[in-house]
Amino acid sequence: MSERPQPTAQIAAVPTTTPFVAPEELARRAGHSSLLRLGANESAFGPPPRSLEAMHAGLQRTSWYGDPESRELREALGKRHRCSPSQLTVASGIDDILGLVVRAYMPPGGTALATLGTYPTFAFHVAGYGGRLETVPYEDDGTVPLDRLAARAGELQPQIIYVANPDNPSGSFAEAGTLERCLAALPRTTLLLLDEAYADFVEECELLRPAVRDGVIRARTFSKAFGLAGARIAYALATDEVGATLQKIRLHYGVNRTAQLAALAALEDEPFVRSVVAEVARGRDEYAALGTRLKIATLPSHTNFVCFDLGSRERAEAMVDELLHRGVFIRKPGAPPLDRFVRVTVGTPAERDRFAAVFEEALSALGSRSAWSFV
Ligand SMILES: *Cc1c(COP(=O)(O)O)cnc(C)c1O
């Protein structure tokens, strides 16, 4: 036995791999001073102008804590979603919310269920809190296997089932009716943790209603369509009872004051957010057309990214490296059947043009290598 302090057995068992290698680190490793950032689904269109103004005006008060209740923001969000502030929990990103929900609802030794290869932060929290993650693979067309997830939940009786909708990394989306069927088939004791990071990119009428439902926690963020990823602010929508539970454990001052101001102002800048959503839709169409021109299939997407089918895991991995070498940061899904795809965020028109040119160069560079022909 070591004499020195040791982490708990639960934490010692967690693999030391960092969740993601950051683009800053990738740039350092590849010897680039900066990268074209199309790998983290950040908004290429920046924060709403009103948020920028509000942040500038509020900077001087960084010496103050933010309102720990995020009262003003929760009231504005309550109007937006027609629910009460007590049904809203503000936190520093969906990543934070996923951790709170796992901690609150899954005991050590408990079970959680998710699609194999979906957004990984949920899995890190399950491991960190001593749970077991069971998975079901995507359908071959990249959609989330809702029927099979519900059936598996019936067998496993997990405390939590995690569904990202629209999904990352596939970009697929299940409309309200489909989700409703899945929900009806879940065990009564299983909580549906619905990660709606990309909900702003789909029509409101296609989303599950009403906003607050028994047995469901929905997570929304200002990181994607609202362009505030670096501000770290998001919220959970759930019943009063769930709200009161999360309230007990959330970090009291975990959301910074400047982010609160930015989020509040963003809600008042609807025309800007709508213009971002419209431009992202144009960008997705452009990526699909690029795929058609290069004879590379793409997955239909309801998000701010598109997956390109490179034909095999090896080719997709080689493409990520080749693009990094050329100063472009993208990522790829890690698990079959989606591991043969690369995932590319929709950039500004100029960034899309640059991506198209570099992607084509990278394809011919890879195509001319001998290893390429027999993978
Ligand atoms: C980007 C993303 C997140 C992270 O959201 P934050 O609010 O920035 O923590 C969560 N879930 C999914 C599916 C995402 O793609």
The ligand as an ORCA input file, in Angstrom:
! r2SCAN-3c Opt
* xyz 0 1
  C     -22.015     20.598    -27.886
  C     -22.839     19.605    -27.159
  C     -23.000     19.685    -25.783
  C     -22.214     20.670    -24.952
  O     -23.014     21.694    -24.549
  P     -22.444     22.781    -23.511
  O     -23.668     23.493    -23.107
  O     -21.465     23.621    -24.271
  O     -21.807     22.028    -22.398
  C     -23.845     18.807    -25.161
  N     -24.493     17.849    -25.863
  C     -24.350     17.726    -27.179
  C     -25.094     16.657    -27.895
  C     -23.494     18.583    -27.870
  O     -23.282     18.411    -29.172
*
